[in-house]
Amino acid sequence: MSRAYNFNAGPAALPLEVLQKAQEQLVDFEGIGMSIMEISHRSKEYERVNSETQERLKRLLQIPDGYKVLFLHGGASTQFAMVPLNLLRQGTVAAYVDTGSWAKKAIEEARLLGEVKIVASSKEDQYTRVPDVDKLELPERTAYLHITSNETIGGIQYKTYPDTGNVPLVADMSSDILSRPIDVSRFGLIYAGAQKNLGPSGVTVVIIREDLAEANEHLPTMLRYRTHVDNDSLYNTPPVYSVYMVNLVLEWIEENGGLAAMEQRNLEKAKLIYDVIDQSGGFYRGVAHPDHRSPMNITFRLADEELEKKFIKESAEQGFVGLKGHRSVGGLRASLYNAVPYESCKALRQFMLDFLQRNG
Ligand SMILES: *Cc1c(COP(=O)(O)O)cnc(C)c1O
C-alpha cells in the first residue's frame, strides 16, 4: 500500500489506524451484522457512540461541568449564523476580531443579523499576524466576542486568548481544535467543523456553556442551541458516520498521549518546515509573522508564481498532495494537522531542501 504525503487543508489527512479500524468495522459493527450507518440513531449501539464521543472530548479538553458537547450539521459556516442568532439580542452588540478570511466570513454573517463591531483587526498588516488583543475595548452591552483561533488560509494562530471578563468568548477552532491543550472555562462557546483536525466532514462540534443556550422560541427549532442541548444532540438524525469517525479519532489521540503530546509533536513537525523557510536565505518566504505562525497551516511563497507552479508540479510528481495555497491568496501552504505523520513532514522538508538546491 502506498499512502500519499497528504498536506490537504480540509478535508484533510486522517490517522491510518483510524481508517483501518473503520474499514474493519464497516460491514459489521461490533458483531451486530450491520454497519453503524444502517441502524437507528436511537439504537443502544449508536447512543453509546454518541455518548462515548462526548465523554472523550470532555476528557481530552478537560471540559468543566456546565458545558454541553453537541454534534451539529451544516459545517462551521452554519455556526457563523447560529452564534448571532442565539446570542445577539436586540440592544446588544457582537464584537469580532478580524484576522483574515474566516473571521471575515463570520463577520459578514453576523452583520445580516444584528449590530456588529470589529474591535481589532490585522487588515493593515495584510493579516500576517493576530492583532493585539491584550487590552481590547469592548462596547457597552457586548453580547460576545468572536475570534478565529487559527486562520486556515492565512496561516496565523492565537498564542494567547483575550481575557473578556464576563463577556462570553466565542471561538471558531475549526483548524486547530485538539492540536494543543486549552482552558475551556475561558470560553462561552467553541465550534469546529470536523474535517480539519477531528474527522471527516459532515459534523460540526459545538461546546457550549449551558446558560448561553437560551430558549428563544422565535428561532427555527433546528437553529436553537437549546433544542440540541435538551435532546443530548439527538433531536433529529445526527451525521452518524461522521460522529463515529470522530470517536475513533479521539480514541487515537488518547492512545497517543492526549493533547500535550499532540502539541509537542505538532510543534516538532512545524519546526521541520519553518526551519527550512528561515534558513533558506529568502528563497522561501514565510507569510505569517514568526510570533503568530500556525503549526497547523504553514503558508509560504517563492520568488514568483512560475517557481511556485514548478514547486507544486514537482512535489506532486513525488507524491505530495495539497501544497497549493488557497485560491484567494495564492502561494503555497502545507497543512500539518494532528494526523499528518512526522515522516511526511520529514519528506517535505527534504523535498524543500532539494528544490532549493536545484533552483536557488
Ligand atoms: C474550514 C473552515 C471553516 C468552514 O468550515 P465548513 O465546515 O466548511 O463550513 C470555518 N472556519 C475555519 C477556521 C475553517 O478552517
The ligand as a Gaussian input file, in Angstrom:
#p B3LYP/6-31G(d) Opt

LIG

0 1
 C      -12.784000      25.285000       7.043000
 C      -13.111000      26.367000       7.988000
 C      -14.416000      26.861000       8.108000
 C      -15.549000      26.370000       7.238000
 O      -15.944000      25.127000       7.632000
 P      -17.204000      24.388000       6.942000
 O      -17.379000      23.224000       7.854000
 O      -16.800000      24.029000       5.553000
 O      -18.358000      25.318000       6.971000
 C      -14.644000      27.851000       9.037000
 N      -13.659000      28.339000       9.811000
 C      -12.389000      27.890000       9.720000
 C      -11.341000      28.465000      10.608000
 C      -12.082000      26.891000       8.806000
 O      -10.819000      26.441000       8.699000

